[in-house]
Amino acid sequence: MRKSIENLATSKITGGRRVPLRIRRKYETDRYPNEPINGAQVTITRRVRGNNKKTALKSIDFVNLATGENKVKKSKIIKVLENSTNNDYQRRGIITKGAILETQEGKCRVVSKPGQNGIVNAILLKE
Protein backbone atom coordinates (compact mmCIF):
# COMPACT_ATOMS: atom_id res chain seq x y z
CA MET A 1 0.00 0.00 0.00
CA ARG A 2 1.39 3.37 -1.05
CA LYS A 3 1.21 6.09 1.57
CA SER A 4 0.36 9.64 0.72
CA ILE A 5 2.89 12.36 1.41
CA GLU A 6 0.04 14.46 2.79
CA ASN A 7 -0.72 12.08 5.68
CA LEU A 8 2.10 12.92 8.07
CA ALA A 9 -0.12 14.07 10.93
CA THR A 10 -0.24 10.64 12.57
CA SER A 11 2.62 9.33 14.65
CA LYS A 12 4.30 5.94 14.45
CA ILE A 13 3.28 3.09 16.74
CA THR A 14 6.48 3.74 18.70
CA GLY A 15 5.46 7.36 19.28
CA GLY A 16 8.00 8.93 16.90
CA ARG A 17 7.08 11.41 14.22
CA ARG A 18 6.86 10.56 10.54
CA VAL A 19 9.43 12.04 8.19
CA PRO A 20 8.72 12.15 4.44
CA LEU A 21 11.16 10.36 2.16
CA ARG A 22 10.92 13.22 -0.36
CA ILE A 23 9.32 16.61 -0.75
CA ARG A 24 5.89 17.11 -2.30
CA ARG A 25 5.87 17.27 -6.10
CA LYS A 26 4.14 20.09 -7.96
CA TYR A 27 1.50 17.73 -9.40
CA GLU A 28 0.67 16.44 -5.91
CA THR A 29 -0.45 19.81 -4.61
CA ASP A 30 -4.19 20.36 -4.31
CA ARG A 31 -6.17 23.28 -5.71
CA TYR A 32 -9.45 24.76 -4.66
CA PRO A 33 -12.24 23.44 -6.91
CA ASN A 34 -13.43 25.81 -9.62
CA GLU A 35 -17.14 26.48 -9.13
CA PRO A 36 -18.77 28.32 -12.06
CA ILE A 37 -21.91 30.35 -11.34
CA ASN A 38 -24.52 32.23 -13.38
CA GLY A 39 -23.37 35.73 -14.34
CA ALA A 40 -21.37 37.70 -16.90
CA GLN A 41 -18.74 35.49 -18.56
CA VAL A 42 -15.39 35.35 -16.77
CA THR A 43 -12.77 32.74 -17.73
CA ILE A 44 -9.30 31.92 -16.46
CA THR A 45 -6.57 29.89 -18.14
CA ARG A 46 -4.04 27.91 -16.14
CA ARG A 47 -1.08 25.75 -17.08
CA VAL A 48 -1.35 22.14 -15.99
CA ARG A 49 0.92 19.11 -16.11
CA GLY A 50 2.56 18.40 -19.47
CA ASN A 51 2.59 22.11 -20.41
CA ASN A 52 -1.10 21.83 -21.31
CA LYS A 53 -3.67 24.51 -20.63
CA LYS A 54 -7.10 24.34 -18.97
CA THR A 55 -9.64 27.08 -19.54
CA ALA A 56 -11.97 27.32 -16.57
CA LEU A 57 -15.16 29.32 -16.12
CA LYS A 58 -15.76 31.50 -13.09
CA SER A 59 -19.17 32.63 -14.33
CA ILE A 60 -21.24 32.40 -17.52
CA ASP A 61 -24.65 33.63 -18.65
CA PHE A 62 -25.33 31.51 -21.75
CA VAL A 63 -25.37 27.84 -22.76
CA ASN A 64 -24.85 26.01 -26.07
CA LEU A 65 -28.14 24.13 -26.25
CA ALA A 66 -28.61 21.03 -28.43
CA THR A 67 -32.29 21.02 -29.32
CA GLY A 68 -32.45 17.54 -30.85
CA GLU A 69 -32.80 18.33 -34.58
CA ASN A 70 -29.01 18.39 -35.08
CA LYS A 71 -29.06 22.09 -34.24
CA VAL A 72 -27.24 23.95 -31.50
CA LYS A 73 -28.32 27.39 -30.39
CA LYS A 74 -27.08 29.82 -27.77
CA SER A 75 -29.58 30.31 -24.97
CA LYS A 76 -29.56 32.53 -21.87
CA ILE A 77 -29.35 30.81 -18.47
CA ILE A 78 -32.11 31.92 -16.09
CA LYS A 79 -31.17 29.83 -13.03
CA VAL A 80 -29.87 26.50 -11.76
CA LEU A 81 -32.80 24.25 -10.85
CA GLU A 82 -31.06 21.08 -9.64
CA ASN A 83 -27.54 19.85 -9.04
CA SER A 84 -27.33 16.21 -7.98
CA THR A 85 -23.57 16.51 -7.39
CA ASN A 86 -24.00 18.33 -4.10
CA ASN A 87 -26.92 19.90 -2.23
CA ASP A 88 -24.74 22.86 -1.34
CA TYR A 89 -23.97 23.41 -5.05
CA GLN A 90 -27.71 23.42 -5.76
CA ARG A 91 -28.32 26.04 -3.06
CA ARG A 92 -25.46 28.25 -4.26
CA GLY A 93 -26.30 27.83 -7.98
CA ILE A 94 -23.02 26.16 -9.05
CA ILE A 95 -23.00 24.80 -12.63
CA THR A 96 -21.39 21.34 -12.96
CA LYS A 97 -21.80 18.36 -15.27
CA GLY A 98 -25.28 16.89 -14.81
CA ALA A 99 -26.83 20.09 -13.42
CA ILE A 100 -30.37 20.94 -14.57
CA LEU A 101 -30.63 24.54 -15.80
CA GLU A 102 -33.61 26.68 -16.67
CA THR A 103 -33.06 28.55 -19.94
CA GLN A 104 -35.21 30.63 -22.26
CA GLU A 105 -35.87 27.48 -24.34
CA GLY A 106 -36.82 25.33 -21.32
CA LYS A 107 -35.07 22.90 -18.98
CA CYS A 108 -31.73 21.41 -20.01
CA ARG A 109 -29.02 19.15 -18.59
CA VAL A 110 -25.33 20.10 -18.69
CA VAL A 111 -23.14 17.53 -20.49
CA SER A 112 -19.77 19.37 -20.45
CA LYS A 113 -17.41 20.16 -17.55
CA PRO A 114 -17.51 23.96 -17.34
CA GLY A 115 -14.88 24.12 -14.59
CA GLN A 116 -12.35 22.39 -16.85
CA ASN A 117 -13.47 23.04 -20.46
CA GLY A 118 -14.46 26.69 -20.25
CA ILE A 119 -17.80 26.15 -21.99
CA VAL A 120 -21.31 25.01 -21.04
CA ASN A 121 -22.90 22.51 -23.43
CA ALA A 122 -26.34 21.13 -22.62
CA ILE A 123 -29.15 19.05 -24.09
CA LEU A 124 -32.80 20.08 -23.98
CA LEU A 125 -35.00 17.93 -21.75
CA LYS A 126 -38.39 16.75 -23.01
CA GLU A 127 -41.25 17.99 -20.89
C-alpha positions in Angstrom: 0.0 0.0 0.0 1.4 3.4 -1.0 1.2 6.1 1.6 0.4 9.6 0.7 2.9 12.4 1.4 0.0 14.5 2.8 -0.7 12.1 5.7 2.1 12.9 8.1 -0.1 14.1 10.9 -0.2 10.6 12.6 2.6 9.3 14.6 4.3 5.9 14.5 3.3 3.1 16.7 6.5 3.7 18.7 5.5 7.4 19.3 8.0 8.9 16.9 7.1 11.4 14.2 6.9 10.6 10.5 9.4 12.0 8.2 8.7 12.1 4.4 11.2 10.4 2.2 10.9 13.2 -0.4 9.3 16.6 -0.8 5.9 17.1 -2.3 5.9 17.3 -6.1 4.1 20.1 -8.0 1.5 17.7 -9.4 0.7 16.4 -5.9 -0.5 19.8 -4.6 -4.2 20.4 -4.3 -6.2 23.3 -5.7 -9.5 24.8 -4.7 -12.2 23.4 -6.9 -13.4 25.8 -9.6 -17.1 26.5 -9.1 -18.8 28.3 -12.1 -21.9 30.3 -11.3 -24.5 32.2 -13.4 -23.4 35.7 -14.3 -21.4 37.7 -16.9 -18.7 35.5 -18.6 -15.4 35.4 -16.8 -12.8 32.7 -17.7 -9.3 31.9 -16.5 -6.6 29.9 -18.1 -4.0 27.9 -16.1 -1.1 25.7 -17.1 -1.3 22.1 -16.0 0.9 19.1 -16.1 2.6 18.4 -19.5 2.6 22.1 -20.4 -1.1 21.8 -21.3 -3.7 24.5 -20.6 -7.1 24.3 -19.0 -9.6 27.1 -19.5 -12.0 27.3 -16.6 -15.2 29.3 -16.1 -15.8 31.5 -13.1 -19.2 32.6 -14.3 -21.2 32.4 -17.5 -24.6 33.6 -18.6 -25.3 31.5 -21.8 -25.4 27.8 -22.8 -24.9 26.0 -26.1 -28.1 24.1 -26.3 -28.6 21.0 -28.4 -32.3 21.0 -29.3 -32.5 17.5 -30.8 -32.8 18.3 -34.6 -29.0 18.4 -35.1 -29.1 22.1 -34.2 -27.2 24.0 -31.5 -28.3 27.4 -30.4 -27.1 29.8 -27.8 -29.6 30.3 -25.0 -29.6 32.5 -21.9 -29.4 30.8 -18.5 -32.1 31.9 -16.1 -31.2 29.8 -13.0 -29.9 26.5 -11.8 -32.8 24.3 -10.8 -31.1 21.1 -9.6 -27.5 19.9 -9.0 -27.3 16.2 -8.0 -23.6 16.5 -7.4 -24.0 18.3 -4.1 -26.9 19.9 -2.2 -24.7 22.9 -1.3 -24.0 23.4 -5.0 -27.7 23.4 -5.8 -28.3 26.0 -3.1 -25.5 28.3 -4.3 -26.3 27.8 -8.0 -23.0 26.2 -9.0 -23.0 24.8 -12.6 -21.4 21.3 -13.0 -21.8 18.4 -15.3 -25.3 16.9 -14.8 -26.8 20.1 -13.4 -30.4 20.9 -14.6 -30.6 24.5 -15.8 -33.6 26.7 -16.7 -33.1 28.5 -19.9 -35.2 30.6 -22.3 -35.9 27.5 -24.3 -36.8 25.3 -21.3 -35.1 22.9 -19.0 -31.7 21.4 -20.0 -29.0 19.1 -18.6 -25.3 20.1 -18.7 -23.1 17.5 -20.5 -19.8 19.4 -20.4 -17.4 20.2 -17.6 -17.5 24.0 -17.3 -14.9 24.1 -14.6 -12.4 22.4 -16.9 -13.5 23.0 -20.5 -14.5 26.7 -20.2 -17.8 26.2 -22.0 -21.3 25.0 -21.0 -22.9 22.5 -23.4 -26.3 21.1 -22.6 -29.1 19.0 -24.1 -32.8 20.1 -24.0 -35.0 17.9 -21.7 -38.4 16.8 -23.0 -41.2 18.0 -20.9 
